[in-house]
Amino acid sequence: MDPELLHVCDINMRLANAAFIGTSVRGEVMESHDLFITNCGLAVVDFNRAYLKRPAEDLAAPLARAEAYFRDAGLPFGCTVRSDLEEPACVAAMHRAGFERSGSIPAMVLDPIRERSPSIPGFEVRAVRTPEDLAHFQETAFAGFGFPPTIGHLFLTEQFLRVPGAVLYLGTIDGEPACTSSVVVTAGVAGIYWVATLPAHRGRGLGEAITWAAVAGGAKSACRVASLQASEMGRSVYARMGFATPFQYVKYDRPA
């Protein structure tokens, strides 16, 4: 796959995370030429990440800056690198700093973008525009990902709705909130995020349907490709939709 395409998809991921964390109630985002930091303001390692943008280079300086930043914040954190840029020296540097591989997240790309509208009885999708729909999105998305639904309002705020190119989609079954997705459009890339389905509604194809809704939103904004980071639950669904996996985001964390 074209390295430049992977680069713009990677940038979409960073910009989307900057929007998500940067518009949250307690969050903060920091970036330099070699380091991208997201700090959610809580002791949630999955949201407190030091993304190493140039892992083939000497990592001593960016790792030291990340350590100092999160030490001052009094929060735990983990690191992330792209698997296609990961070198043996990177792995050695992470081990010296006390980090171990803790898993990976598939980075998946749909090229070219296309649309589908699966027919599911009682299923409807709408873009979030009202405070009521935003509250439903917050609770449904966080519950779908296994997070406490009561803290969704700290992250998916009204300010996020005003981010250019960002749209939240709420899926309902017979009028009841059941699933969510979002799209963040940057430089012709439709970044798909927050694909979640409540446990009671799983196994009915809602995850795929709400993902296609976000892809269609990107197509309406003249995007030529869609990208996402897949969970284990969703990876096979996205592969069936036509998404390929050119690389992974490798997670490094310290043992508990």
C-alpha positions as CSV (number, residue, x, y, z in Angstrom):
1,M,0.0,0.0,0.0
2,D,1.2,3.5,-0.9
3,P,3.4,4.8,2.0
4,E,2.0,8.3,1.5
5,L,-1.6,7.0,2.0
6,L,-0.5,5.3,5.2
7,H,1.0,8.6,6.3
8,V,-2.2,10.6,5.8
9,C,-4.2,7.9,7.5
10,D,-1.8,8.1,10.5
11,I,-2.2,11.8,10.6
12,N,-5.9,11.4,10.7
13,M,-5.6,9.2,13.7
14,R,-3.5,11.8,15.5
15,L,-5.8,14.7,14.6
16,A,-8.9,12.7,15.6
17,N,-7.3,11.9,19.0
18,A,-6.2,15.5,19.4
19,A,-9.9,16.5,18.9
20,F,-11.3,13.8,21.2
21,I,-8.8,14.5,24.1
22,G,-8.4,18.2,23.4
23,T,-12.1,18.9,23.7
24,S,-12.6,16.7,26.8
25,V,-13.2,18.3,30.2
26,R,-9.8,17.4,31.7
27,G,-7.7,16.4,28.6
28,E,-4.6,17.9,27.1
29,V,-2.6,17.2,23.9
30,M,1.1,17.9,23.3
31,E,3.0,17.4,20.0
32,S,6.5,17.9,18.7
33,H,8.3,16.6,15.6
34,D,9.0,13.2,17.3
35,L,6.3,12.9,20.0
36,F,2.6,13.1,20.3
37,I,1.1,12.9,23.8
38,T,-2.6,12.5,24.8
39,N,-3.5,13.0,28.5
40,C,-7.1,12.4,29.4
41,G,-6.6,13.8,32.9
42,L,-7.5,10.5,34.6
43,A,-5.5,7.3,35.4
44,V,-6.7,5.6,32.2
45,V,-3.6,4.3,30.4
46,D,-5.4,3.6,27.2
47,F,-6.1,7.3,26.9
48,N,-2.7,8.5,28.3
49,R,-0.3,7.7,25.4
50,A,3.0,8.8,24.2
51,Y,3.0,8.1,20.4
52,L,6.6,7.9,19.1
53,K,6.4,9.4,15.6
54,R,10.0,8.5,14.6
55,P,10.7,5.1,16.3
56,A,13.7,4.4,13.9
57,E,15.6,7.3,15.5
58,D,17.2,7.6,19.0
59,L,14.3,7.4,21.4
60,A,16.1,8.5,24.5
61,A,15.0,12.1,24.2
62,P,11.3,11.7,23.4
63,L,11.0,9.0,26.1
64,A,12.6,11.2,28.7
65,R,10.2,14.0,27.7
66,A,7.2,11.7,28.0
67,E,8.4,10.5,31.4
68,A,8.8,14.0,32.7
69,Y,5.4,15.1,31.3
70,F,3.4,12.3,32.9
71,R,5.4,12.4,36.1
72,D,4.4,16.1,36.5
73,A,0.8,15.1,35.7
74,G,0.9,12.3,38.3
75,L,-0.6,9.8,35.8
76,P,0.4,6.5,34.4
77,F,1.0,6.2,30.6
78,G,1.9,3.9,27.8
79,C,3.7,4.2,24.5
80,T,2.6,3.5,20.9
81,V,4.6,2.9,17.7
82,R,3.7,1.9,14.2
83,S,4.7,-1.7,13.4
84,D,5.9,-0.8,9.9
85,L,8.3,1.7,11.4
86,E,9.4,-0.4,14.4
87,E,13.1,-1.3,14.4
88,P,15.1,-3.6,16.8
89,A,16.7,-0.6,18.3
90,C,13.2,0.7,19.2
91,V,12.3,-2.5,20.9
92,A,15.6,-2.4,22.9
93,A,15.0,1.2,23.9
94,M,11.5,0.5,25.1
95,H,12.8,-2.4,27.2
96,R,15.5,-0.3,28.7
97,A,12.8,2.2,29.8
98,G,10.8,-0.5,31.5
99,F,8.1,-1.0,28.8
100,E,6.9,-4.3,27.4
101,R,4.8,-5.1,24.4
102,S,1.2,-5.3,25.7
103,G,-0.7,-5.8,22.4
104,S,-1.4,-4.2,19.1
105,I,-4.3,-2.5,17.3
106,P,-4.8,-3.2,13.6
107,A,-4.8,-0.1,11.4
108,M,-7.2,-0.8,8.6
109,V,-7.8,1.0,5.4
110,L,-10.7,0.9,2.8
111,D,-9.3,2.0,-0.6
112,P,-11.2,3.1,-2.6
113,I,-14.0,4.2,-0.4
114,R,-17.4,2.8,-1.2
115,E,-20.9,2.8,0.4
116,R,-23.4,0.2,1.5
117,S,-26.7,0.6,3.4
118,P,-27.6,-2.8,5.1
119,S,-31.3,-3.2,5.7
120,I,-32.1,-4.1,9.3
121,P,-35.7,-3.9,10.5
122,G,-36.3,-1.1,12.9
123,F,-32.8,0.3,12.5
124,E,-32.2,4.0,11.9
125,V,-29.1,6.3,12.0
126,R,-29.0,10.0,12.5
127,A,-26.2,12.6,13.0
128,V,-26.0,13.9,16.5
129,R,-27.1,17.5,16.7
130,T,-29.1,17.9,19.9
131,P,-28.0,17.7,23.6
132,E,-30.4,14.7,24.0
133,D,-28.8,12.8,21.2
134,L,-25.3,13.7,22.5
135,A,-26.1,12.3,25.9
136,H,-27.4,9.1,24.3
137,F,-24.2,8.9,22.2
138,Q,-22.0,9.4,25.3
139,E,-23.7,6.7,27.3
140,T,-24.0,4.2,24.4
141,A,-20.4,4.6,23.1
142,F,-18.8,4.3,26.6
143,A,-21.0,1.3,27.6
144,G,-20.4,-0.4,24.3
145,F,-16.6,-0.1,24.9
146,G,-16.9,-1.4,28.4
147,F,-16.2,2.0,30.1
148,P,-18.4,3.5,32.8
149,P,-21.2,5.2,30.8
150,T,-21.5,7.9,33.4
151,I,-18.1,9.4,32.4
152,G,-18.9,9.7,28.7
153,H,-19.8,13.4,29.2
154,L,-16.3,14.2,30.2
155,F,-14.9,13.2,26.8
156,L,-17.5,13.4,24.0
157,T,-18.5,17.0,24.7
158,E,-20.5,19.6,22.8
159,Q,-17.2,21.2,21.8
160,F,-16.3,18.1,19.9
161,L,-19.4,18.5,17.8
162,R,-17.9,21.8,16.6
163,V,-14.6,20.3,15.3
164,P,-14.5,20.8,11.5
165,G,-15.0,17.5,9.7
166,A,-16.2,15.6,12.8
167,V,-19.7,14.0,12.9
168,L,-21.1,11.6,15.5
169,Y,-23.7,9.0,14.4
170,L,-26.3,7.4,16.7
171,G,-28.0,4.2,15.7
172,T,-31.3,3.2,17.1
173,I,-33.5,0.1,17.1
174,D,-37.2,0.9,17.3
175,G,-36.2,4.3,18.6
176,E,-33.9,3.0,21.4
177,P,-30.2,3.9,21.3
178,A,-28.2,0.8,20.3
179,C,-24.9,1.7,18.6
180,T,-22.6,4.6,17.7
181,S,-19.9,5.6,15.2
182,S,-18.1,8.8,14.2
183,V,-16.2,10.2,11.3
184,V,-13.3,12.7,11.3
185,V,-12.5,14.0,7.8
186,T,-8.9,15.2,7.1
187,A,-7.1,15.5,3.7
188,G,-9.4,13.2,1.8
189,V,-9.4,10.5,4.6
190,A,-12.5,9.5,6.5
191,G,-11.3,8.4,9.9
192,I,-13.9,6.1,11.5
193,Y,-14.0,6.1,15.3
194,W,-16.3,5.2,18.3
195,V,-17.9,2.2,16.6
196,A,-19.7,0.6,19.5
197,T,-22.8,-1.6,20.1
198,L,-24.6,-2.2,23.4
199,P,-24.2,-5.8,24.4
200,A,-28.0,-6.4,24.3
201,H,-28.0,-5.6,20.5
202,R,-24.9,-7.4,19.3
203,G,-25.0,-10.2,16.7
204,R,-27.5,-8.4,14.5
205,G,-25.1,-6.6,12.1
206,L,-25.5,-3.2,13.8
207,G,-21.7,-2.6,14.1
208,E,-21.3,-3.0,10.3
209,A,-24.3,-0.9,9.5
210,I,-23.2,2.0,11.8
211,T,-19.7,1.8,10.3
212,W,-21.1,2.1,6.8
213,A,-23.0,5.2,8.0
214,A,-19.7,6.8,9.0
215,V,-18.1,5.8,5.7
216,A,-21.0,7.3,3.8
217,G,-20.5,10.5,5.7
218,G,-16.9,10.6,4.6
219,A,-17.9,9.9,1.0
220,K,-20.2,12.9,1.1
221,S,-17.2,15.0,2.1
222,A,-15.3,13.8,-1.0
223,C,-13.0,11.4,0.9
224,R,-11.4,8.7,-1.3
225,V,-10.3,6.3,1.5
226,A,-11.6,5.4,5.0
227,S,-9.4,4.3,7.9
228,L,-9.9,3.0,11.4
229,Q,-8.3,1.2,14.3
230,A,-10.0,-2.1,14.9
231,S,-10.8,-3.9,18.1
232,E,-10.5,-7.7,18.2
233,M,-14.3,-7.9,18.1
234,G,-14.6,-5.7,15.0
235,R,-11.6,-6.8,12.9
236,S,-13.3,-9.6,11.1
237,V,-16.3,-7.4,10.4
238,Y,-14.1,-4.7,8.9
239,A,-12.2,-7.2,6.8
240,R,-15.5,-8.5,5.4
241,M,-16.4,-4.9,4.5
242,G,-13.2,-4.7,2.4
243,F,-10.7,-3.0,4.9
244,A,-7.1,-4.1,4.6
245,T,-4.5,-4.1,7.4
246,P,-1.2,-2.5,6.2
247,F,0.2,-2.1,9.7
248,Q,-0.6,-2.2,13.4
249,Y,-0.3,0.2,16.3
250,V,2.0,-1.6,18.7
251,K,1.3,-0.8,22.4
252,Y,4.1,-0.7,25.0
253,D,3.1,-0.6,28.7
254,R,4.8,-1.1,32.0
255,P,3.8,-4.2,33.9
256,A,1.2,-3.5,36.6
